[in-house]
Amino acid sequence: MANILIIGAGRSATSLIDYLLKKSGEFNWKITVADADKNLAEEKTAGHANAKAISFNINDAEKRREVIREHDLIISMLPAFMHGAVAKDCVEFGKHIATASYVSEEMKALDKEAKNKNILLLNECGLDPGIDHASAMKVIDEIKSKGGEISAFRSYCGGLVAPESNDNPWGYKFSWNPRNVVLAGQGTAQYLENGELKFIPYNRLFTQTNEIEIEGTGKFDAYANRDSIGYINEYGLASVKTMLRGTLRQHGYCKAWNVFVKLGLTDDTLKITNANKLTYGGLINSFLPNGSGSTKAKLKTFMGSGYDVEIEKMLEYLELFSDKKITVAEGSAAQLLQALLEEKWKLKPNDKDMIVMQHQFEYTLPGQTTLQKLNSSLVVIGKDDHHTAMALTVGLPLAITVKNFLTGKFKLYGVQIPTKKEIYLPLIKELEEHTIIFSEKIQD
Amino acid sequence: MANILIIGAGRSATSLIDYLLKKSGEFNWKITVADADKNLAEEKTAGHANAKAISFNINDAEKRREVIREHDLIISMLPAFMHGAVAKDCVEFGKHIATASYVSEEMKALDKEAKNKNILLLNECGLDPGIDHASAMKVIDEIKSKGGEISAFRSYCGGLVAPESNDNPWGYKFSWNPRNVVLAGQGTAQYLENGELKFIPYNRLFTQTNEIEIEGTGKFDAYANRDSIGYINEYGLASVKTMLRGTLRQHGYCKAWNVFVKLGLTDDTLKITNANKLTYGGLINSFLPNGSGSTKAKLKTFMGSGYDVEIEKMLEYLELFSDKKITVAEGSAAQLLQALLEEKWKLKPNDKDMIVMQHQFEYTLPGQTTLQKLNSSLVVIGKDDHHTAMALTVGLPLAITVKNFLTGKFKLYGVQIPTKKEIYLPLIKELEEHTIIFSEKIQD
C-alpha cells in the first residue's frame, strides 16, 4: 500500500502514468496526478478508480508541502531546475522522490540526510540518462565478471524521427523540449580519449563530431555531451582510457547546425527588442559580417570551405533567406530560432519518432592480447505523435524502478542512479517485455 | 550637512574617498567608509576628523539595513550584482544611492518609487560608463544647438598600460577587475551600422575589430561592447545611422585573445577538477582537437591563416606551451587562465596605467552638404600602481556628481545617468581641474 504523487502530466509522463495505473490494483496504490493544467491531469487519470487528478501552483510552497505530505513517494516530471525545491520538502517530510533528470548539486546536498532517514532520491532514471546507465552497466559487469578490462567506452543516444516519417532535409523533428534542443551543448564538453583529458567548447562542438553507423538504421553524427568524465567512477571504469558520451543526430545535421552556432543564432543572453519588425532573412543578415551580394552569398563566403549545397538546402527548408516575418515580439536569437523550428520540425499526427542508442566497448580478456570490441544497440520506434518512443523510454524506466522500490526489490537510499545491479537487472528484464531490447554484437 | 556611506574601499574607491574627505569640512559631511576588510577602510579614512571606518557583512541584511538607515546617501562600490539589494533598502528608507555601474533591471524597477519619494538613483557615473556619457553628450548637445544632425557616433574606451610601462608583448596589464577582463564580451554585442542592426556573437567578437589610431598615443584594436543600441535613445540620437560603443586594446591584442576564445579557454561554466595536476601546456593540448606534432604546432594548424609569429610570441610570454604547473585546485578554464594572467599582467609598483577614450562624430550642419567629422579624445596617465588613472577616472566623476547633488547643483530623482546637462556640465568642468581634459579635433 502506498500513496504516489506524480507532478507533471505532459506528454513525457504518459507511459509512466499508464504503467503505474495498471499496477495500482495489484499493489494497492493510490495515485495522484498533479499538473498546473487540471484538464491534462484528468485526461491522464481517465477516471481510474485508484487515481485522482489535482492542480496546484508548484511555486506556492505551502500548498506544495501540504500535497507532498499526503504521499509516500513523489515522482517529479517537472523541468529539472524545479526538482530541488520538491526534493527538499520530500526529505524534510520523509518521502521518497524519483526523477528522470541529472543529479543536481541541490540533490547531492540532500544525500546524507536522506540516507539517515532511509529516503530514496532516485535520479537519472529515464532514457538518457537512465536506460543508458542500466544497459551499459549490464555489459560492464558481465565483462568484469569474466575478468575483462575495459579500455574504451563510448555511448551515444539520440531522440530522432523514424525513417518512414522523415520528410525534411534535417532528419529531425521535436519529440522533446524544443528549448533544450536549441540550447544543447552550451558550455564546454569534457571527455577522455586515449588517456588524455579533452575539452570541446561550444563554438566547435558541432564540428568535432564522430560518424556512427548503426546497422539497418543509418548513419549518424555524434557530438560530445557535457560531462563524460564524471561517469568513470559511477561506472567503475577506473582504468578506462577512452570515455565519451554523445548525442546522435542524422548524418549532416551537425554541419548545418554549426551555421547557427557560428552565426550566433543560438545565443540566449541578448534580448532582441522589436524582433517582430524583422524577417528571418534580415536576422541572418544582421548576424553576418559586412560583405557584398545577397544574404545567401554572404553566408557562403562567411562559412568558408565546410559549406555545401546540402547545408544550403537545409537552411532554405527553414526559409532562413526569406522575407518570412518573425512573430515573436521580443526574445533572444535562440528564442526566435526556436519559434521557427517549432513550426518546421513539428511531428505530424501520424509521424513516428525514433530512439537510437549505442554503447561501444573495447576490452581485453585475461590471458588474451587481442582487443575485443562489442556494440550494444537499441532502436525504438514510436506509434504516433502522442505515443512517442521518447515518452515510452523516458517514462517506463522510472515507473518500473519506482514499482521495484515500492515492492522491495531493492533497498537503497539517498541519491541513486540505475547503475547498481539490484536496480538495473530487474529494470532491463522488464523493459524487454515492453520491446525495449538491446542487441549485442561482437565487432571484427 | 549630510551623512555619506561609502560601501567598498578597494583601489577603485581611493580617489572617490579622498575627494569627499577633502570637501567634507566645507559642506559639513560625515563620511562612513565600510569594507569587509576593516583595515582597508581604516587605511582609506586615515583618521580624518569627519570620517569613520566600519566593517560589516553586506549579506547580513539586518546589519546592512541598520547601517543604511543611519545615512543620507549611499555610494556603492560593490560588485555590480550587489547594488540591487542595497538600492532596494535605500528606496525603502528614503536614502539616495550612487554607483559607477550599468543600470540593472533591479535598479530600473525602483525608478518610479524613487521618483515619488524624491530619491536619486545615480548610476553609470564612473569612467565607462560615466565620463563617456558626459563628454559625448557635451558634443552632441553642442552640435544640436547649431542645428546639426548627427549620422554616426562611435565611442571607444580602454583601460591600458602607459607606453613607458609597457614591457610585455600584449601591451596590457590589469588596472581593473581581472575576472571582468577575462570574461569580457561573453554573450552577443549589438550595434547599428549604416542603418542596419548588427550582431556579433562572442565567438567572433575579437576577429571583427576596428583599428583606431589616436594621435600621439598609438594604434588600438576596438571590439564592440554588449549593447550600443540602448544609448540611441539615451543620447537623443533618433536619426543616427551608425551607433557603436567599443573597448580598446593595444593593436595586436585582439587577434591573440581570439586564440583563447577559439580554444575555449575563457569558458566559465565547466569546473575542471584536479586542475593542479595539469600544466598550462597540457591544458592547451586538452582544448586542441587531435593532431600530430607539438602543442605549438597543433595550435598553429588549428588557428589557420590568421595565426602569426606575433601571436605565438604573446602566448610564449605567458608560458602557455610550457610545463608550468597550474596552481588552482579546481576551477573553470577562465579561472585557470585568470590565475596565470594575474601573475603575468600585474602592475609593478612604479608602473603607470593609461586611460584612452575617443568619441567620433559624423554630422551635417544646416544648409551644408559636406559631412563634418569631429573626434573628441582623452588620455589619462596614472601615477603608479596604486594611484592609477583607472581609480582616478572611475572614482572622481562619482564623487563630483554626489557633491553636486548634495549641494543642490541639480535636482533630479529616480534612475539618472550623466547624460543631462545639469549633471554633465559641472562634472566636465570640474574634471578639467583634475587634468581630465578632452581635446576636440575636426577631421579632414
Interface residues (C-beta under 8 A of the other chain):
Chain A: Q186 G187 T188 A189 Q190 E193 E196 L197 K198 F199 I200 P201 Y202 N203 R204 Q208 R226 D227 I229 V261 K262 L263 G264 D267 T269 L270 I272 L278 N285 S286 F287 P289 N290 A333
Chain B: Q186 G187 T188 A189 Q190 E193 E196 L197 K198 F199 I200 P201 Y202 N203 R204 Q208 R226 D227 V261 K262 L263 G264 D267 T269 L270 I272 T273 L278 N285 S286 F287 P289 N290 A333
